[in-house]
Amino acid sequence: MLRTLSRVSELPIIVKQLQKRCHNNNNIIGGCRIFSNNNNNSNSNNIIRNGRYSSSFFGLFQNAAQAGVSKTNNYATEATVQVNRPFKLHRLDEGPATEVKLTKDQALKYYTQMQTIRRLETAAGNLYKEKIIRGFCHLYSGQEACAVGMKAAMRDVDNIISAYRVHGWTYLMGVSPSGVLAELTGVQGGCARGKGGSMHMYAPNFYGGNGIVGAQVPLGAGVGLACKYKGNGGMCLALYGDGAANQGQVFEAYNMAYLWKLPVIFVCENNNYGMGTSSERASCNTDYYTRGDALPGIWVDGMDVLAVRSATEFAINYVNTHGPLVMETNTYRYSGHSMSDPGTSYRTREEIQEVRQKRDPITSFKELCIELGLITTDEVKAIDLKVRKEVDEATAFAKSDAELGVSHLWTDVYSNNLEPKLRGTIAYDIDHIQERKGVNH
């Protein structure tokens, strides 16, 4: 039905032919149904997502297709979209929904969140290069769709615990950009008043980033046990990377969670590289969603925010009924493992650039929303300007705010202090003081 194009200029003609046939064939093209709900009820310019790496029309035409499609449905309020890459299942008879609804409000929200995380990480990287941020600093750039998609599916009773790549999660769980960046620079305006830094940020229902590789996985199982003990219907997302997937404590947590039927989703954020090496060189089985053995598993395209949301919604329902599940989000990090790693000794610059151009989660989602008429280019520009202004102001604050005084270093050591003194401070007699000024208080 679709002939090979000899010139990009022919694309508008082909599109019109397909639209005409689509109209006469119940809106079906090549087995993929086209959906869009607009205030004018017009189906003449709807777009399907069927490319491997692109959200553009038919994928293989990418930007050329965008240029050739003339759209009139700029007032869509809701659309139904086919996820780009199919889910892979392990020990499951059925999986997440592949046709997902997206409203205009959701489109604006997800784009804003992903763009904010990207700019936050860019600002953090610059502050580190200026030596204003010290110690370790692990950036999330390229993986934004994983966090935003999971957060979109979470309910108020749900929890999340992760490794140290969590600046974006801290923001999503309620901490302002200034609270994140100020914590990174170690000043009192930070979410933990500057005491925690990059790897130790917390917020309500967010049990932080953990610096010990893989340690958050059994802790996440413990949070799931607490949810089951309380009977509140909540669950816990326990996130770890492909580099941590070979830790023994990960498999111990799988085993206990399965035996106790804990409401835990074990999420392997597979960005294809551990600390200085590829996953193929470090793991004999790189299908991380299958490595729970008896635990069911789902593979999802971690560069597609809607696919991640759909998979997480399915997983939440599953673990609250049957027990734990392993979910692998296949994603990519643009930076090195940490700021001290250039990230180019074990992969090429060309590889990184290709992912940026073809699979970037923010760009592809933006193009999809514009194609569907859910977001206009003017709205995108307005969001970009607002996010840039907010992060720039947060950066200035993080640079100028003061550090805590020395006397505040031993406040709020305990959440619920049962003794008047700090324990274990040999040769010191220090009273415990509760100020409760951190975000998690």
C-alpha positions as CSV (number, residue, x, y, z in Angstrom):
1,M,0.0,0.0,0.0
2,L,2.8,2.4,0.8
3,R,5.2,2.7,-2.0
4,T,8.9,3.7,-1.7
5,L,9.4,7.5,-1.8
6,S,11.8,8.8,-4.3
7,R,11.5,12.4,-3.0
8,V,10.5,13.8,0.4
9,S,8.3,16.3,-1.5
10,E,6.0,13.3,-2.5
11,L,5.1,12.6,1.1
12,P,2.1,15.0,1.3
13,I,0.5,13.2,-1.7
14,I,1.0,9.8,-0.1
15,V,-0.4,11.0,3.2
16,K,-3.5,12.3,1.6
17,Q,-4.0,9.0,-0.2
18,L,-3.5,7.1,3.1
19,Q,-6.0,9.4,4.9
20,K,-8.6,8.8,2.2
21,R,-8.2,5.0,2.3
22,C,-8.1,5.2,6.1
23,H,-11.5,7.1,6.1
24,N,-12.9,4.4,3.8
25,N,-11.5,1.5,5.9
26,N,-12.6,2.3,9.4
27,N,-9.5,4.3,10.1
28,I,-7.1,1.3,9.9
29,I,-3.7,1.4,8.3
30,G,-1.5,-1.7,8.2
31,G,-3.3,-3.1,11.2
32,C,-2.7,0.0,13.4
33,R,-5.8,2.0,14.3
34,I,-5.7,5.7,14.4
35,F,-7.2,7.5,17.4
36,S,-7.8,11.1,18.4
37,N,-10.5,12.9,20.2
38,N,-10.9,16.5,19.1
39,N,-13.5,19.2,19.5
40,N,-14.2,19.1,15.8
41,N,-14.4,15.3,15.6
42,S,-12.1,15.3,12.6
43,N,-10.0,12.2,11.8
44,S,-8.4,13.6,8.7
45,N,-5.1,14.5,10.2
46,N,-4.5,12.0,13.0
47,I,-1.1,10.5,13.4
48,I,-0.1,6.9,14.4
49,R,3.0,6.0,16.3
50,N,4.5,3.0,14.5
51,G,8.2,3.8,14.2
52,R,11.0,2.0,16.0
53,Y,12.8,5.0,17.4
54,S,10.7,8.0,16.3
55,S,7.3,9.3,17.3
56,S,6.9,10.8,13.9
57,F,4.5,9.6,11.2
58,F,5.5,6.0,10.3
59,G,8.8,6.4,12.1
60,L,11.0,5.7,9.1
61,F,10.1,9.1,7.6
62,Q,10.8,10.9,10.9
63,N,11.2,14.7,10.4
64,A,10.5,14.5,6.6
65,A,7.0,13.2,7.5
66,Q,6.4,16.1,9.9
67,A,7.2,18.6,7.2
68,G,4.8,16.9,4.8
69,V,1.8,16.6,7.0
70,S,-0.6,19.5,7.1
71,K,-2.5,19.6,10.4
72,T,-5.7,21.3,11.3
73,N,-6.5,19.6,14.6
74,N,-4.6,22.0,16.8
75,Y,-7.3,21.8,19.5
76,A,-7.2,18.2,20.6
77,T,-8.0,17.6,24.2
78,E,-7.4,13.9,24.3
79,A,-5.8,11.2,22.1
80,T,-5.3,7.5,22.2
81,V,-1.7,6.5,21.2
82,Q,-0.1,3.2,20.3
83,V,3.2,2.6,22.3
84,N,6.3,2.6,20.1
85,R,8.0,-0.6,21.0
86,P,6.1,-3.7,22.2
87,F,6.4,-4.9,25.8
88,K,8.2,-8.2,26.5
89,L,6.7,-10.5,29.2
90,H,8.1,-13.1,31.5
91,R,5.7,-15.5,33.3
92,L,2.8,-13.3,32.5
93,D,-0.3,-14.3,30.3
94,E,-1.1,-10.7,29.6
95,G,0.7,-7.4,29.9
96,P,0.2,-3.7,30.0
97,A,-2.1,-1.8,27.7
98,T,-0.5,-0.9,24.4
99,E,-3.1,1.7,23.5
100,V,-2.9,4.5,26.1
101,K,-4.9,7.7,26.5
102,L,-3.1,11.1,26.8
103,T,-4.9,14.3,27.7
104,K,-3.7,17.8,27.0
105,D,-3.1,18.5,30.7
106,Q,-1.1,15.3,31.0
107,A,1.0,16.2,27.9
108,L,1.8,19.6,29.3
109,K,2.7,18.1,32.7
110,Y,4.9,15.3,31.5
111,Y,6.8,17.6,29.1
112,T,7.3,20.2,31.8
113,Q,8.6,17.5,34.3
114,M,11.0,16.0,31.8
115,Q,12.3,19.3,30.7
116,T,12.8,20.4,34.3
117,I,14.8,17.3,35.2
118,R,17.0,17.8,32.1
119,R,17.7,21.4,33.0
120,L,18.3,20.5,36.7
121,E,20.9,18.0,35.7
122,T,22.5,20.4,33.3
123,A,22.7,22.9,36.1
124,A,24.1,20.3,38.5
125,G,26.8,19.3,36.0
126,N,27.8,22.9,35.6
127,L,28.0,23.5,39.3
128,Y,30.1,20.4,39.7
129,K,32.5,21.7,37.0
130,E,32.7,25.0,38.9
131,K,33.6,22.9,42.0
132,I,30.6,24.3,43.9
133,I,29.2,20.8,44.1
134,R,31.8,18.4,45.7
135,G,32.0,14.7,46.1
136,F,30.0,12.4,43.9
137,C,27.4,13.6,41.4
138,H,25.4,11.2,39.1
139,L,23.2,12.7,36.4
140,Y,19.9,11.4,35.1
141,S,20.0,13.1,31.7
142,G,18.5,10.8,29.0
143,Q,16.5,8.8,31.5
144,E,13.8,11.3,32.3
145,A,10.9,9.3,30.8
146,C,11.6,6.5,33.3
147,A,11.0,8.6,36.4
148,V,8.2,10.7,34.9
149,G,6.3,7.7,33.6
150,M,6.5,5.8,36.9
151,K,5.5,8.9,38.9
152,A,2.5,9.4,36.6
153,A,1.2,6.0,37.6
154,M,1.9,6.3,41.4
155,R,-0.9,6.9,43.9
156,D,-0.7,8.8,47.2
157,V,-0.1,5.6,49.1
158,D,2.8,4.4,46.9
159,N,6.5,4.8,47.7
160,I,9.8,4.8,45.9
161,I,13.4,4.1,46.8
162,S,16.3,4.3,44.4
163,A,20.1,4.5,44.0
164,Y,22.1,7.7,43.8
165,R,20.9,9.0,40.4
166,V,17.9,10.7,42.0
167,H,17.9,14.5,41.6
168,G,15.0,14.1,39.2
169,W,13.1,11.9,41.5
170,T,13.6,14.3,44.4
171,Y,11.9,17.0,42.3
172,L,9.1,14.8,41.2
173,M,8.4,13.8,44.8
174,G,7.7,17.4,45.8
175,V,11.0,19.2,46.3
176,S,11.5,22.4,44.4
177,P,14.4,22.9,42.0
178,S,16.0,25.3,44.5
179,G,15.6,22.7,47.2
180,V,17.4,20.1,45.0
181,L,20.3,22.3,43.8
182,A,20.8,23.9,47.3
183,E,21.1,20.4,48.7
184,L,23.7,19.6,46.1
185,T,25.8,22.7,47.0
186,G,25.4,21.9,50.8
187,V,23.6,25.0,51.9
188,Q,20.8,25.3,54.4
189,G,18.1,25.9,51.8
190,G,18.5,22.3,50.6
191,C,15.8,19.7,51.2
192,A,18.0,18.1,53.9
193,R,19.4,21.5,55.0
194,G,22.6,20.7,53.1
195,K,23.5,17.6,55.2
196,G,22.7,14.9,52.7
197,G,24.1,16.1,49.3
198,S,23.7,14.3,46.0
199,M,23.1,10.7,47.3
200,H,20.9,11.4,50.4
201,M,17.8,13.3,49.5
202,Y,14.4,12.4,50.9
203,A,10.8,13.5,50.8
204,P,7.4,12.1,51.9
205,N,7.0,8.6,50.4
206,F,10.5,8.9,48.9
207,Y,13.1,6.9,50.8
208,G,16.0,8.5,49.0
209,G,18.9,7.7,46.9
210,N,21.3,5.1,48.4
211,G,25.1,5.2,47.9
212,I,25.7,1.5,48.6
213,V,25.3,-0.4,45.3
214,G,22.1,-2.5,45.4
215,A,21.3,-1.7,49.1
216,Q,18.0,0.0,48.2
217,V,16.6,-3.2,46.8
218,P,16.1,-5.1,50.1
219,L,15.2,-1.8,51.7
220,G,12.4,-1.4,49.1
221,A,11.2,-4.9,50.0
222,G,11.0,-3.7,53.6
223,V,8.9,-0.7,52.6
224,G,6.6,-3.1,50.7
225,L,6.4,-5.2,53.9
226,A,5.4,-2.1,55.8
227,C,2.7,-1.4,53.3
228,K,1.3,-4.9,53.7
229,Y,1.6,-4.8,57.5
230,K,-0.3,-1.5,57.6
231,G,-2.9,-2.7,55.1
232,N,-2.9,0.7,53.4
233,G,-3.0,-0.7,49.8
234,G,0.3,0.9,48.9
235,M,3.3,-0.5,47.2
236,C,7.0,0.4,46.7
237,L,9.1,0.9,43.6
238,A,12.6,-0.3,44.3
239,L,14.9,1.1,41.6
240,Y,18.4,-0.1,40.7
241,G,20.7,-0.1,37.7
242,D,22.0,-2.9,35.4
243,G,25.3,-2.5,37.2
244,A,23.7,-3.4,40.5
245,A,21.6,-6.3,39.1
246,N,24.3,-8.9,39.8
247,Q,24.4,-8.1,43.6
248,G,23.5,-11.1,45.8
249,Q,21.2,-9.0,48.0
250,V,19.0,-8.2,44.9
251,F,18.2,-11.9,44.5
252,E,17.7,-12.4,48.3
253,A,15.2,-9.5,48.2
254,Y,13.4,-11.2,45.2
255,N,13.2,-14.4,47.2
256,M,11.8,-13.0,50.4
257,A,9.4,-10.7,48.5
258,Y,8.0,-13.7,46.6
259,L,7.6,-15.9,49.6
260,W,5.8,-13.1,51.5
261,K,3.9,-11.8,48.5
262,L,5.1,-8.3,49.1
263,P,3.7,-5.4,47.0
264,V,7.1,-4.4,45.4
265,I,8.0,-3.6,41.9
266,F,11.7,-4.2,41.4
267,V,12.7,-1.8,38.6
268,C,16.0,-2.3,36.8
269,E,16.8,1.0,35.0
270,N,19.0,-0.6,32.4
271,N,20.9,2.3,30.8
272,N,23.2,-0.3,29.1
273,Y,26.3,0.7,31.0
274,G,27.5,0.1,34.5
275,M,30.5,2.0,35.9
276,G,32.9,1.9,33.0
277,T,31.6,-1.1,31.1
278,S,28.7,-2.3,29.0
279,S,26.0,-4.6,30.4
280,E,27.0,-7.4,27.9
281,R,30.5,-7.5,29.4
282,A,29.2,-7.6,33.0
283,S,26.1,-9.9,32.8
284,C,25.7,-13.3,31.4
285,N,21.9,-12.6,31.0
286,T,21.1,-9.1,30.0
287,D,17.3,-9.8,29.9
288,Y,17.0,-8.3,33.3
289,Y,13.2,-8.6,33.4
290,T,13.6,-12.4,33.4
291,R,16.1,-12.6,36.2
292,G,13.6,-12.8,39.0
293,D,13.1,-16.5,38.1
294,A,9.7,-17.3,39.6
295,L,8.9,-13.6,39.7
296,P,7.1,-12.3,36.6
297,G,8.7,-9.6,34.5
298,I,8.1,-6.9,32.0
299,W,10.4,-5.2,29.6
300,V,9.5,-1.6,28.6
301,D,11.0,1.0,26.4
302,G,12.4,3.5,29.0
303,M,12.6,6.3,26.4
304,D,8.8,6.3,26.0
305,V,7.1,8.0,28.9
306,L,3.7,6.7,28.0
307,A,4.9,3.1,27.8
308,V,6.6,3.4,31.2
309,R,3.3,4.8,32.6
310,S,1.3,2.0,31.2
311,A,3.7,-0.7,32.4
312,T,3.8,0.8,35.9
313,E,0.0,1.0,36.1
314,F,-0.2,-2.7,35.2
315,A,2.5,-3.6,37.7
316,I,0.9,-1.7,40.6
317,N,-2.3,-3.6,40.1
318,Y,-0.4,-6.9,39.8
319,V,1.8,-6.6,42.9
320,N,-1.2,-5.5,45.1
321,T,-2.9,-8.7,44.1
322,H,-0.3,-11.3,43.5
323,G,3.0,-10.1,44.9
324,P,6.3,-8.8,43.5
325,L,7.2,-8.2,39.9
326,V,10.4,-7.2,38.0
327,M,10.3,-4.4,35.5
328,E,13.2,-3.5,33.2
329,T,13.1,0.0,31.7
330,N,15.5,0.0,28.8
331,T,17.0,3.5,28.7
332,Y,20.3,5.5,28.1
333,R,22.4,7.9,30.1
334,Y,24.0,10.8,28.2
335,S,26.7,11.5,30.8
336,G,29.2,9.2,32.3
337,H,28.5,7.0,35.3
338,S,29.3,10.0,37.5
339,M,30.8,13.5,36.8
340,S,34.3,12.0,37.3
341,D,33.7,9.7,34.4
342,P,33.9,11.2,30.9
343,G,31.8,8.3,29.6
344,T,33.6,8.0,26.3
345,S,36.3,5.4,27.0
346,Y,33.9,2.4,26.8
347,R,31.4,3.9,24.2
348,T,31.8,6.2,21.3
349,R,30.6,9.8,21.0
350,E,28.8,8.9,17.8
351,E,26.7,6.4,19.8
352,I,25.7,9.0,22.3
353,Q,24.9,11.5,19.6
354,E,22.8,8.9,17.7
355,V,20.6,8.2,20.7
356,R,20.2,11.9,21.3
357,Q,19.0,12.4,17.7
358,K,16.8,9.4,17.3
359,R,15.5,8.3,20.8
360,D,15.6,11.3,23.0
361,P,12.6,11.0,25.4
362,I,11.8,14.7,25.6
363,T,12.2,15.5,21.9
364,S,10.2,12.5,20.7
365,F,7.4,13.2,23.2
366,K,7.2,16.8,22.2
367,E,7.0,15.9,18.5
368,L,4.2,13.4,19.3
369,C,2.2,15.9,21.3
370,I,2.5,18.6,18.5
371,E,1.5,16.0,15.9
372,L,-1.6,15.1,17.9
373,G,-2.5,18.7,18.4
374,L,-2.3,18.4,22.2
375,I,0.5,21.0,22.5
376,T,1.3,23.9,20.3
377,T,4.8,25.1,19.5
378,D,4.0,28.4,21.4
379,E,3.1,26.4,24.5
380,V,6.4,24.4,24.2
381,K,8.3,27.7,24.0
382,A,6.5,29.1,27.0
383,I,7.3,25.9,29.0
384,D,10.9,26.0,28.0
385,L,11.2,29.7,29.0
386,K,9.5,29.1,32.4
387,V,11.6,26.1,33.2
388,R,14.8,27.8,32.2
389,K,13.9,30.8,34.4
390,E,13.0,28.6,37.4
391,V,16.2,26.6,37.2
392,D,18.4,29.6,36.6
393,E,16.9,31.2,39.8
394,A,17.4,28.0,41.7
395,T,21.0,27.9,40.6
396,A,21.6,31.4,41.7
397,F,20.1,30.6,45.1
398,A,22.2,27.5,45.5
399,K,25.3,29.5,44.9
400,S,24.4,32.3,47.3
401,D,22.7,30.7,50.3
402,A,24.6,30.1,53.5
403,E,25.7,26.9,55.1
404,L,24.3,25.6,58.4
405,G,26.1,26.6,61.5
406,V,28.2,24.0,63.2
407,S,25.7,23.7,66.1
408,H,23.1,22.4,63.7
409,L,25.1,19.4,62.5
410,W,23.8,17.1,65.3
411,T,20.1,18.2,65.1
412,D,17.4,15.8,63.9
413,V,19.7,12.7,64.1
414,Y,16.6,10.7,65.1
415,S,13.2,11.0,63.7
416,N,11.7,10.0,67.0
417,N,14.3,10.5,69.7
418,L,13.8,8.1,72.7
419,E,16.8,9.4,74.6
420,P,17.9,12.9,75.5
421,K,21.4,12.4,74.4
422,L,23.1,11.3,71.2
423,R,24.2,7.7,71.5
424,G,27.7,6.6,70.7
425,T,29.4,10.0,70.9
426,I,32.3,8.8,73.1
427,A,33.8,11.6,75.3
428,Y,31.1,14.0,74.3
429,D,27.9,14.9,76.1
430,I,25.6,16.1,73.3
431,D,21.9,16.8,73.7
432,H,19.7,15.8,70.8
433,I,17.8,18.7,69.3
434,Q,14.8,18.4,67.0
435,E,14.3,21.3,64.7
436,R,12.2,19.5,62.1
437,K,13.0,22.0,59.3
438,G,13.9,19.4,56.6
439,V,11.5,18.7,53.7
440,N,10.8,15.2,55.0
441,H,9.6,16.6,58.4
